[in-house]
Amino acid sequence: MQQDRMAHFAIASFIDYFNELQGFKIIFEIILNKSESLITNGKPFFLHFDFLQNFTDLLENINFYVNLKEVFSKEMNSLKDNISDRISNLSEIEIKEIDKITVENIARNLKNILDPEEKQLIFDILTLNFHLKCINSKSLPKRIKGITEINNIIQKLETREKSTISNAE
């Protein structure tokens, strides 16, 4: 028990120190594409989705010790909006490289960090944006996958609605 408290204290101290060094600010600037040094050849630098997944995994773990939504409310909302925009603006090459699981993991991590009322909505919006982007892809397998996934979402919603109606009766 004493060892657990010491570990929690050490992690909380590290998070506080990292924040004092402006570590979170720098990472949020990179992710939110606000850093001037990230513009190369007139084009903004975009982080690979694997990094976004790893970073949102880290944020979810940190959120266990520090309520990130409370401490970084503006940044967290910007992060959610930026990731949503990032998904909406995927290039054709990125659509081919990114899989559904990566996008769902990012959405799930954000869902676990942000407002409880928004949780399912955040997940649904991010995954739907990705599947809609897949439908518009030039790659036939990605278009088929996008249509299939949206069809699965519609079937889940219909099932959920039917069970809600039958429970109300």
Secondary structure as UniProt FT lines:
FT   HELIX           2..20
FT   TURN            21..22
FT   HELIX           23..31
FT   TURN            32..33
FT   HELIX           36..38
FT   STRAND          39..40
FT   TURN            41..42
FT   STRAND          43..44
FT   HELIX           49..63
FT   TURN            64..65
FT   HELIX           68..71
FT   HELIX           73..88
FT   HELIX           92..97
FT   HELIX           100..113
FT   HELIX           116..118
FT   HELIX           119..135
FT   HELIX           140..168
//
